[in-house]
Amino acid sequence: MASTPMQNREQTSMIELKFLIKTESGEMLTRQQIIDRLCQYDVCMLMRNIQLEDYDWLSDIREQGFRGYKNYTDEELKEEWLESEAGWSNMMTDGEQPYDIASTKEIL
């Protein structure tokens, strides 16, 4: 028996969010929010490096590969975020984000 749209909404509203980290600004981030922000920052850095004709990072990724943030453990994600948080915040402050990230609240 297929579920009704109402049942789907009820199931979606029962999803419990697990927060992995509290940012310096006090935001609580889920695993997916961290991944989204890291990807956004990576794209910004790639674009910035290309403008500077610095292709080392892009070349390294193409040569050695990248396993993807979704395959990181929670601890690895936390570490990566701690290394990137200041850069991500500066990117946002300077209005350099290459694209907007959909709010988790909008998705749920």
MMTF fields as JSON, N, C-alpha, C and O atoms, coordinates in Angstrom:
{
  "mmtfVersion": "1.0.0",
  "mmtfProducer": "UNKNOWN",
  "numBonds": 431,
  "numAtoms": 432,
  "numGroups": 108,
  "numChains": 1,
  "numModels": 1,
  "chainsPerModel": [1],
  "groupsPerChain": [108],
  "chainIdList": ["A"],
  "bondAtomList": [4, 2, 8, 6, 12, 10, 16, 14, 20, 18, 24, 22, 28, 26, 32, 30, 36, 34, 40, 38, 44, 42, 48, 46, 52, 50, 56, 54, 60, 58, 64, 62, 68, 66, 72, 70, 76, 74, 80, 78, 84, 82, 88, 86, 92, 90, 96, 94, 100, 98, 104, 102, 108, 106, 112, 110, 116, 114, 120, 118, 124, 122, 128, 126, 132, 130, 136, 134, 140, 138, 144, 142, 148, 146, 152, 150, 156, 154, 160, 158, 164, 162, 168, 166, 172, 170, 176, 174, 180, 178, 184, 182, 188, 186, 192, 190, 196, 194, 200, 198, 204, 202, 208, 206, 212, 210, 216, 214, 220, 218, 224, 222, 228, 226, 232, 230, 236, 234, 240, 238, 244, 242, 248, 246, 252, 250, 256, 254, 260, 258, 264, 262, 268, 266, 272, 270, 276, 274, 280, 278, 284, 282, 288, 286, 292, 290, 296, 294, 300, 298, 304, 302, 308, 306, 312, 310, 316, 314, 320, 318, 324, 322, 328, 326, 332, 330, 336, 334, 340, 338, 344, 342, 348, 346, 352, 350, 356, 354, 360, 358, 364, 362, 368, 366, 372, 370, 376, 374, 380, 378, 384, 382, 388, 386, 392, 390, 396, 394, 400, 398, 404, 402, 408, 406, 412, 410, 416, 414, 420, 418, 424, 422, 428, 426],
  "bondOrderList": [1, 1, 1, 1, 1, 1, 1, 1, 1, 1, 1, 1, 1, 1, 1, 1, 1, 1, 1, 1, 1, 1, 1, 1, 1, 1, 1, 1, 1, 1, 1, 1, 1, 1, 1, 1, 1, 1, 1, 1, 1, 1, 1, 1, 1, 1, 1, 1, 1, 1, 1, 1, 1, 1, 1, 1, 1, 1, 1, 1, 1, 1, 1, 1, 1, 1, 1, 1, 1, 1, 1, 1, 1, 1, 1, 1, 1, 1, 1, 1, 1, 1, 1, 1, 1, 1, 1, 1, 1, 1, 1, 1, 1, 1, 1, 1, 1, 1, 1, 1, 1, 1, 1, 1, 1, 1, 1],
  "groupList": [{"groupName": "MET", "atomNameList": ["N", "CA", "C", "O"], "elementList": ["N", "C", "C", "O"], "formalChargeList": [0, 0, 0, 0], "bondAtomList": [1, 0, 2, 1, 3, 2], "bondOrderList": [1, 1, 2], "singleLetterCode": "M", "chemCompType": "L-PEPTIDE LINKING"}, {"groupName": "ALA", "atomNameList": ["N", "CA", "C", "O"], "elementList": ["N", "C", "C", "O"], "formalChargeList": [0, 0, 0, 0], "bondAtomList": [1, 0, 2, 1, 3, 2], "bondOrderList": [1, 1, 2], "singleLetterCode": "A", "chemCompType": "L-PEPTIDE LINKING"}, {"groupName": "SER", "atomNameList": ["N", "CA", "C", "O"], "elementList": ["N", "C", "C", "O"], "formalChargeList": [0, 0, 0, 0], "bondAtomList": [1, 0, 2, 1, 3, 2], "bondOrderList": [1, 1, 2], "singleLetterCode": "S", "chemCompType": "L-PEPTIDE LINKING"}, {"groupName": "THR", "atomNameList": ["N", "CA", "C", "O"], "elementList": ["N", "C", "C", "O"], "formalChargeList": [0, 0, 0, 0], "bondAtomList": [1, 0, 2, 1, 3, 2], "bondOrderList": [1, 1, 2], "singleLetterCode": "T", "chemCompType": "L-PEPTIDE LINKING"}, {"groupName": "PRO", "atomNameList": ["N", "CA", "C", "O"], "elementList": ["N", "C", "C", "O"], "formalChargeList": [0, 0, 0, 0], "bondAtomList": [1, 0, 2, 1, 3, 2], "bondOrderList": [1, 1, 2], "singleLetterCode": "P", "chemCompType": "L-PEPTIDE LINKING"}, {"groupName": "GLN", "atomNameList": ["N", "CA", "C", "O"], "elementList": ["N", "C", "C", "O"], "formalChargeList": [0, 0, 0, 0], "bondAtomList": [1, 0, 2, 1, 3, 2], "bondOrderList": [1, 1, 2], "singleLetterCode": "Q", "chemCompType": "L-PEPTIDE LINKING"}, {"groupName": "ASN", "atomNameList": ["N", "CA", "C", "O"], "elementList": ["N", "C", "C", "O"], "formalChargeList": [0, 0, 0, 0], "bondAtomList": [1, 0, 2, 1, 3, 2], "bondOrderList": [1, 1, 2], "singleLetterCode": "N", "chemCompType": "L-PEPTIDE LINKING"}, {"groupName": "ARG", "atomNameList": ["N", "CA", "C", "O"], "elementList": ["N", "C", "C", "O"], "formalChargeList": [0, 0, 0, 0], "bondAtomList": [1, 0, 2, 1, 3, 2], "bondOrderList": [1, 1, 2], "singleLetterCode": "R", "chemCompType": "L-PEPTIDE LINKING"}, {"groupName": "GLU", "atomNameList": ["N", "CA", "C", "O"], "elementList": ["N", "C", "C", "O"], "formalChargeList": [0, 0, 0, 0], "bondAtomList": [1, 0, 2, 1, 3, 2], "bondOrderList": [1, 1, 2], "singleLetterCode": "E", "chemCompType": "L-PEPTIDE LINKING"}, {"groupName": "ILE", "atomNameList": ["N", "CA", "C", "O"], "elementList": ["N", "C", "C", "O"], "formalChargeList": [0, 0, 0, 0], "bondAtomList": [1, 0, 2, 1, 3, 2], "bondOrderList": [1, 1, 2], "singleLetterCode": "I", "chemCompType": "L-PEPTIDE LINKING"}, {"groupName": "LEU", "atomNameList": ["N", "CA", "C", "O"], "elementList": ["N", "C", "C", "O"], "formalChargeList": [0, 0, 0, 0], "bondAtomList": [1, 0, 2, 1, 3, 2], "bondOrderList": [1, 1, 2], "singleLetterCode": "L", "chemCompType": "L-PEPTIDE LINKING"}, {"groupName": "LYS", "atomNameList": ["N", "CA", "C", "O"], "elementList": ["N", "C", "C", "O"], "formalChargeList": [0, 0, 0, 0], "bondAtomList": [1, 0, 2, 1, 3, 2], "bondOrderList": [1, 1, 2], "singleLetterCode": "K", "chemCompType": "L-PEPTIDE LINKING"}, {"groupName": "PHE", "atomNameList": ["N", "CA", "C", "O"], "elementList": ["N", "C", "C", "O"], "formalChargeList": [0, 0, 0, 0], "bondAtomList": [1, 0, 2, 1, 3, 2], "bondOrderList": [1, 1, 2], "singleLetterCode": "F", "chemCompType": "L-PEPTIDE LINKING"}, {"groupName": "GLY", "atomNameList": ["N", "CA", "C", "O"], "elementList": ["N", "C", "C", "O"], "formalChargeList": [0, 0, 0, 0], "bondAtomList": [1, 0, 2, 1, 3, 2], "bondOrderList": [1, 1, 2], "singleLetterCode": "G", "chemCompType": "PEPTIDE LINKING"}, {"groupName": "ASP", "atomNameList": ["N", "CA", "C", "O"], "elementList": ["N", "C", "C", "O"], "formalChargeList": [0, 0, 0, 0], "bondAtomList": [1, 0, 2, 1, 3, 2], "bondOrderList": [1, 1, 2], "singleLetterCode": "D", "chemCompType": "L-PEPTIDE LINKING"}, {"groupName": "CYS", "atomNameList": ["N", "CA", "C", "O"], "elementList": ["N", "C", "C", "O"], "formalChargeList": [0, 0, 0, 0], "bondAtomList": [1, 0, 2, 1, 3, 2], "bondOrderList": [1, 1, 2], "singleLetterCode": "C", "chemCompType": "L-PEPTIDE LINKING"}, {"groupName": "TYR", "atomNameList": ["N", "CA", "C", "O"], "elementList": ["N", "C", "C", "O"], "formalChargeList": [0, 0, 0, 0], "bondAtomList": [1, 0, 2, 1, 3, 2], "bondOrderList": [1, 1, 2], "singleLetterCode": "Y", "chemCompType": "L-PEPTIDE LINKING"}, {"groupName": "VAL", "atomNameList": ["N", "CA", "C", "O"], "elementList": ["N", "C", "C", "O"], "formalChargeList": [0, 0, 0, 0], "bondAtomList": [1, 0, 2, 1, 3, 2], "bondOrderList": [1, 1, 2], "singleLetterCode": "V", "chemCompType": "L-PEPTIDE LINKING"}, {"groupName": "TRP", "atomNameList": ["N", "CA", "C", "O"], "elementList": ["N", "C", "C", "O"], "formalChargeList": [0, 0, 0, 0], "bondAtomList": [1, 0, 2, 1, 3, 2], "bondOrderList": [1, 1, 2], "singleLetterCode": "W", "chemCompType": "L-PEPTIDE LINKING"}],
  "groupTypeList": [0, 1, 2, 3, 4, 0, 5, 6, 7, 8, 5, 3, 2, 0, 9, 8, 10, 11, 12, 10, 9, 11, 3, 8, 2, 13, 8, 0, 10, 3, 7, 5, 5, 9, 9, 14, 7, 10, 15, 5, 16, 14, 17, 15, 0, 10, 0, 7, 6, 9, 5, 10, 8, 14, 16, 14, 18, 10, 2, 14, 9, 7, 8, 5, 13, 12, 7, 13, 16, 11, 6, 16, 3, 14, 8, 8, 10, 11, 8, 8, 18, 10, 8, 2, 8, 1, 13, 18, 2, 6, 0, 0, 3, 14, 13, 8, 5, 4, 16, 14, 9, 1, 2, 3, 11, 8, 9, 10],
  "groupIdList": [1, 2, 3, 4, 5, 6, 7, 8, 9, 10, 11, 12, 13, 14, 15, 16, 17, 18, 19, 20, 21, 22, 23, 24, 25, 26, 27, 28, 29, 30, 31, 32, 33, 34, 35, 36, 37, 38, 39, 40, 41, 42, 43, 44, 45, 46, 47, 48, 49, 50, 51, 52, 53, 54, 55, 56, 57, 58, 59, 60, 61, 62, 63, 64, 65, 66, 67, 68, 69, 70, 71, 72, 73, 74, 75, 76, 77, 78, 79, 80, 81, 82, 83, 84, 85, 86, 87, 88, 89, 90, 91, 92, 93, 94, 95, 96, 97, 98, 99, 100, 101, 102, 103, 104, 105, 106, 107, 108],
  "secStructList": [7, 7, 7, 7, 2, 2, 2, 2, 2, 2, 2, 2, 2, 6, 7, 7, 7, 7, 3, 3, 3, 3, 7, 6, 6, 1, 7, 3, 3, 3, 2, 2, 2, 2, 2, 2, 2, 2, 2, 2, 2, 2, 2, 2, 2, 2, 2, 2, 2, 2, 2, 6, 6, 7, 7, 2, 2, 2, 2, 2, 2, 2, 2, 2, 7, 7, 7, 7, 4, 4, 4, 1, 7, 2, 2, 2, 2, 2, 2, 2, 2, 2, 2, 2, 2, 2, 2, 2, 2, 2, 2, 2, 2, 6, 6, 7, 7, 1, 1, 7, 7, 7, 7, 2, 2, 2, 2, 7],
  "xCoordList": [0.835, 0.0, 0.886, 1.779, 0.653, 1.445, 1.069, -0.078, 2.052, 1.766, 1.173, 1.462, 0.352, -0.302, 0.631, 1.569, 0.397, 1.215, 1.229, 2.254, 0.093, 0.032, 0.968, 1.663, 0.985, 1.878, 3.332, 4.159, 3.646, 5.013, 5.428, 6.546, 4.525, 4.826, 5.036, 5.923, 4.213, 4.35, 5.685, 6.344, 6.093, 7.38, 8.515, 9.473, 8.414, 9.449, 9.557, 10.662, 8.422, 8.467, 9.01, 9.385, 9.061, 9.582, 11.087, 11.682, 11.71, 13.148, 13.841, 13.582, 14.722, 15.459, 16.817, 17.577, 17.108, 18.38, 19.471, 19.291, 20.581, 21.732, 22.766, 23.296, 23.03, 23.998, 25.389, 25.597, 26.339, 27.708, 28.597, 29.53, 28.305, 29.243, 28.534, 27.508, 29.098, 28.622, 29.69, 30.862, 29.269, 30.216, 30.654, 30.086, 31.669, 32.15, 31.051, 31.031, 30.133, 29.037, 27.844, 26.849, 27.95, 26.899, 25.88, 24.96, 26.018, 25.096, 25.367, 26.516, 24.314, 24.448, 24.313, 23.327, 25.301, 25.304, 25.141, 25.733, 24.324, 24.181, 25.305, 26.038, 25.418, 26.406, 26.239, 27.219, 24.995, 24.761, 25.084, 25.604, 24.79, 25.116, 26.629, 27.104, 27.376, 28.843, 29.327, 30.168, 28.805, 29.195, 28.866, 29.692, 27.677, 27.275, 28.214, 28.608, 28.573, 29.449, 30.862, 31.501, 31.351, 32.689, 32.746, 33.713, 31.704, 31.654, 31.606, 32.302, 30.79, 30.671, 32.026, 32.424, 32.716, 34.031, 35.058, 35.878, 35.017, 35.938, 35.758, 36.738, 34.511, 34.243, 34.791, 35.403, 34.577, 35.102, 36.623, 37.19, 37.276, 38.739, 39.238, 40.239, 38.546, 38.924, 38.822, 39.725, 37.713, 37.514, 38.581, 39.118, 38.872, 39.89, 41.257, 41.979, 41.611, 42.901, 43.004, 44.061, 41.915, 41.93, 42.151, 42.888, 41.512, 41.718, 43.178, 43.687, 43.843, 45.249, 46.179, 47.399, 45.586, 46.318, 47.122, 48.229, 46.546, 47.135, 46.275, 45.161, 46.789, 46.022, 46.46, 46.017, 47.325, 47.88, 46.803, 46.794, 45.902, 44.888, 43.967, 43.673, 43.518, 42.645, 43.367, 42.785, 44.62, 45.417, 45.591, 45.477, 45.867, 46.023, 44.744, 44.792, 43.608, 42.331, 42.102, 41.658, 42.409, 42.206, 43.181, 42.821, 44.406, 45.403, 45.186, 45.224, 44.961, 44.913, 43.495, 43.295, 42.513, 41.125, 40.71, 41.53, 39.443, 38.857, 37.736, 36.838, 37.766, 36.783, 35.407, 34.446, 35.288, 33.987, 33.679, 33.897, 33.169, 32.857, 31.809, 31.835, 30.903, 29.87, 30.478, 29.845, 31.683, 32.361, 33.271, 33.9, 33.344, 34.131, 33.38, 32.15, 34.138, 33.515, 33.089, 33.509, 32.266, 31.857, 33.075, 33.138, 34.03, 35.236, 36.062, 36.576, 36.192, 36.927, 36.232, 36.887, 34.899, 34.142, 34.348, 34.545, 34.304, 34.515, 35.899, 36.043, 36.909, 38.275, 38.366, 38.945, 37.787, 37.81, 37.104, 37.58, 35.967, 35.24, 36.068, 36.134, 36.7, 37.51, 38.641, 39.01, 39.192, 40.25, 39.706, 40.441, 38.436, 37.858, 36.91, 36.554, 36.498, 35.444, 35.787, 34.952, 36.992, 37.363, 37.332, 36.844, 37.847, 37.829, 36.419, 36.101, 35.56, 34.165, 33.474, 32.749, 33.698, 33.078, 33.538, 32.733, 34.828, 35.344, 34.742, 34.411, 34.601, 33.987, 32.573, 32.176, 31.826, 30.452, 30.424, 29.626, 31.28, 31.35, 31.688, 31.14, 32.598, 33.04, 32.092, 32.32, 31.042, 30.082, 30.667, 30.259, 31.618, 32.292, 31.732, 32.285, 30.638, 30.116, 29.678, 28.981, 30.089, 29.781, 28.314, 27.826, 27.621, 26.205, 25.626, 26.357, 24.294, 23.612, 23.294, 23.066, 23.286, 22.928, 21.494, 21.12, 20.689, 19.3, 19.277, 20.053, 18.41, 18.251, 17.683, 16.787, 18.207, 17.697, 16.221, 15.456, 15.809, 14.403, 13.526, 12.408, 14.04, 13.277, 13.134, 12.107, 14.145, 14.136, 13.181, 12.424, 13.212, 12.338, 10.955, 10.042],
  "yCoordList": [-1.174, 0.0, 1.245, 1.368, 2.141, 3.373, 4.345, 4.394, 5.108, 6.1, 7.356, 7.697, 8.019, 9.241, 10.431, 10.336, 11.548, 12.738, 13.171, 13.633, 13.023, 13.404, 12.528, 13.023, 11.216, 10.309, 10.674, 10.65, 11.01, 11.407, 12.647, 12.715, 13.64, 14.861, 14.551, 15.116, 13.647, 13.276, 12.592, 12.855, 11.721, 11.043, 12.051, 11.989, 12.968, 13.984, 14.858, 15.202, 15.225, 16.104, 15.389, 16.043, 14.052, 13.297, 13.058, 12.459, 13.522, 13.354, 14.153, 15.343, 13.48, 14.153, 14.571, 13.739, 15.85, 16.346, 16.115, 16.388, 15.618, 15.392, 16.48, 16.543, 17.307, 18.371, 17.861, 17.234, 18.141, 17.674, 18.72, 18.39, 19.981, 21.003, 22.32, 22.616, 23.1, 24.457, 25.39, 25.303, 26.286, 27.195, 28.287, 28.446, 29.032, 30.149, 31.18, 31.866, 31.288, 32.257, 31.695, 32.39, 30.439, 29.849, 29.013, 28.476, 28.887, 28.051, 26.576, 26.163, 25.802, 24.353, 23.776, 24.039, 22.995, 22.451, 20.94, 20.228, 20.469, 19.035, 18.573, 19.382, 17.292, 16.7, 17.264, 17.667, 17.291, 17.769, 19.245, 19.662, 20.041, 21.472, 21.685, 22.561, 20.88, 20.977, 20.609, 21.305, 19.527, 19.088, 20.172, 20.488, 20.736, 21.792, 22.985, 23.53, 23.394, 24.558, 24.266, 25.118, 23.073, 22.709, 22.686, 23.156, 22.138, 22.115, 23.536, 23.854, 24.377, 25.766, 26.478, 27.205, 26.265, 26.893, 26.329, 27.075, 25.023, 24.419, 25.024, 25.33, 25.196, 25.793, 27.22, 27.621, 27.973, 29.336, 29.334, 30.126, 28.443, 28.377, 27.948, 28.469, 27.006, 26.591, 27.765, 28.003, 28.497, 29.647, 30.721, 31.302, 30.968, 31.965, 31.543, 32.357, 30.271, 29.784, 29.833, 30.154, 29.517, 29.573, 31.007, 31.239, 31.965, 33.377, 33.787, 34.646, 33.164, 33.457, 32.567, 32.611, 31.761, 30.8, 29.818, 29.425, 29.429, 28.424, 27.175, 27.124, 26.181, 24.983, 23.769, 22.652, 23.975, 22.862, 22.018, 20.793, 22.686, 21.947, 21.169, 19.998, 21.818, 21.151, 19.97, 18.898, 20.165, 19.098, 17.932, 16.77, 18.243, 17.189, 16.373, 15.146, 17.054, 16.351, 15.415, 14.279, 15.901, 15.091, 13.916, 12.826, 14.126, 13.059, 12.028, 10.822, 12.516, 11.627, 11.254, 10.289, 12.023, 11.744, 12.41, 12.956, 12.35, 12.901, 11.967, 11.706, 11.46, 10.441, 11.002, 10.24, 12.3, 12.933, 13.095, 12.189, 14.267, 14.565, 13.615, 13.323, 13.137, 12.242, 10.936, 10.227, 10.616, 9.406, 9.641, 8.703, 10.874, 11.184, 10.709, 10.663, 10.361, 10.084, 11.419, 12.478, 11.367, 12.596, 13.346, 14.572, 12.623, 13.271, 13.934, 15.036, 13.279, 13.868, 15.132, 16.119, 15.094, 16.278, 17.432, 18.573, 17.141, 18.171, 18.803, 20.025, 17.961, 18.456, 19.355, 20.441, 18.886, 19.647, 20.986, 22.01, 20.984, 22.232, 23.197, 24.389, 22.681, 23.548, 24.21, 25.349, 23.499, 24.059, 25.072, 25.951, 24.959, 25.777, 26.868, 27.756, 26.823, 27.72, 29.197, 29.962, 29.605, 31.023, 31.446, 32.529, 30.604, 30.918, 30.991, 31.875, 30.056, 30.075, 31.345, 31.992, 31.699, 32.906, 34.157, 35.043, 34.229, 35.377, 35.428, 36.503, 34.268, 34.197, 34.775, 35.545, 34.406, 34.885, 36.389, 37.121, 36.839, 38.259, 39.102, 40.188, 38.591, 39.319, 39.139, 39.717, 38.353, 38.13, 37.356, 37.562, 36.47, 35.718, 34.312, 33.539, 33.971, 32.617, 32.416, 33.259, 31.29, 31.053, 30.7, 30.832, 30.257, 29.902, 29.871, 29.803, 29.923, 29.861, 28.411, 27.58, 28.135, 26.805, 26.859, 27.767, 25.886, 25.824, 25.565, 24.753, 26.234, 26.045, 24.664, 24.202, 23.999, 22.68, 22.78, 21.861, 23.88, 24.047, 24.058, 23.543, 24.65, 24.696, 23.307, 22.992, 22.484, 21.131, 20.242, 19.473, 20.343, 19.512, 20.051, 19.509],
  "zCoordList": [0.0, 0.0, 0.0, 0.838, -0.906, -1.017, 0.098, 0.541, 0.535, 1.577, 0.945, -0.202, 1.716, 1.248, 1.456, 2.247, 0.767, 0.992, 2.458, 2.96, 3.144, 4.563, 5.392, 6.278, 5.103, 5.829, 5.556, 6.467, 4.314, 3.979, 4.754, 5.263, 4.848, 5.603, 7.077, 7.717, 7.615, 9.02, 9.254, 10.26, 8.344, 8.481, 8.379, 9.15, 7.444, 7.273, 8.507, 8.924, 9.102, 10.26, 11.488, 12.461, 11.464, 12.594, 12.488, 13.384, 11.397, 11.249, 12.345, 12.528, 13.063, 14.124, 13.564, 13.068, 13.648, 13.146, 14.18, 15.366, 13.72, 14.588, 14.264, 13.155, 15.232, 15.027, 15.37, 16.409, 14.48, 14.686, 15.331, 16.064, 15.056, 15.487, 15.726, 15.113, 16.625, 16.862, 16.296, 16.662, 15.396, 14.752, 15.721, 16.801, 15.313, 16.123, 16.342, 17.364, 15.376, 15.499, 16.283, 16.486, 16.719, 17.534, 16.788, 17.405, 15.474, 14.696, 14.973, 15.13, 15.03, 15.137, 13.728, 13.039, 13.303, 11.944, 11.941, 12.752, 11.006, 10.781, 9.856, 9.288, 9.725, 8.818, 7.401, 6.775, 6.894, 5.532, 5.39, 4.355, 6.399, 6.328, 6.255, 5.534, 7.003, 6.95, 5.553, 4.984, 5.003, 3.66, 2.635, 1.778, 2.72, 1.781, 1.856, 0.824, 3.057, 3.22, 2.746, 2.129, 3.031, 2.561, 1.031, 0.431, 0.41, -1.06, -1.618, -2.583, -1.014, -1.458, -1.352, -2.261, -0.251, -0.051, -1.037, -1.57, -1.28, -2.254, -3.64, -4.317, -4.062, -5.375, -5.418, -6.408, -4.363, -4.295, -4.428, -5.182, -3.692, -3.734, -5.114, -5.605, -5.731, -7.09, -8.056, -8.859, -7.971, -8.862, -8.617, -9.559, -7.358, -7.013, -7.549, -8.125, -7.359, -7.833, -9.358, -9.901, -10.04, -11.505, -11.984, -12.942, -11.314, -11.677, -11.493, -12.213, -10.521, -10.255, -11.083, -10.926, -11.963, -12.794, -11.952, -12.319, -10.819, -9.933, -10.059, -9.537, -10.747, -11.047, -10.227, -10.495, -9.233, -8.461, -7.772, -7.89, -7.057, -6.301, -7.24, -7.0, -8.298, -9.263, -9.902, -10.068, -10.256, -10.857, -9.883, -10.275, -8.615, -7.599, -7.441, -7.347, -7.412, -7.267, -8.454, -8.286, -9.644, -10.851, -10.88, -11.324, -10.412, -10.436, -9.327, -9.572, -8.11, -6.952, -6.53, -5.793, -7.003, -6.652, -5.353, -4.615, -5.104, -3.888, -3.491, -4.293, -2.278, -1.891, -1.584, -1.482, -1.435, -1.21, 0.265, 1.069, 0.602, 1.997, 2.572, 3.767, 1.754, 2.271, 2.784, 3.566, 2.357, 2.802, 4.009, 4.498, 4.488, 5.675, 6.917, 6.939, 7.937, 9.23, 9.833, 9.366, 10.856, 11.536, 12.065, 11.973, 12.611, 13.161, 12.054, 12.246, 10.91, 9.789, 9.289, 8.958, 9.238, 8.814, 9.785, 9.367, 11.065, 12.083, 11.909, 11.959, 11.705, 11.503, 10.273, 10.32, 9.18, 7.932, 8.111, 7.619, 8.816, 9.044, 9.889, 9.59, 10.943, 11.81, 11.025, 11.31, 10.036, 9.195, 8.188, 7.738, 7.834, 6.765, 7.253, 6.479, 8.508, 8.986, 8.789, 8.305, 9.151, 9.016, 7.549, 7.227, 6.664, 5.237, 4.694, 3.898, 5.123, 4.68, 5.168, 4.412, 6.425, 6.988, 6.249, 5.962, 5.941, 5.178, 3.785, 3.284, 3.162, 1.837, 1.896, 1.021, 2.914, 3.054, 3.344, 2.759, 4.23, 4.587, 3.369, 3.182, 2.54, 1.35, 0.163, -0.9, 0.331, -0.751, -1.919, -3.062, -1.652, -2.711, -2.92, -3.703, -2.225, -2.382, -3.824, -4.388, -4.428, -5.84, -6.092, -7.214, -5.06, -5.168, -3.763, -2.775, -3.691, -2.407, -2.066, -2.945, -0.785, -0.293, 0.199, 0.942, -0.216, 0.254, 1.745, 2.249, 2.44, 3.863, 4.139, 3.433, 5.174, 5.554, 5.895, 5.602, 6.509, 6.867, 5.612, 5.626, 4.525, 3.281, 2.682, 2.082, 2.838, 2.262, 3.039, 2.446, 4.355, 5.185, 5.1, 5.721]
}
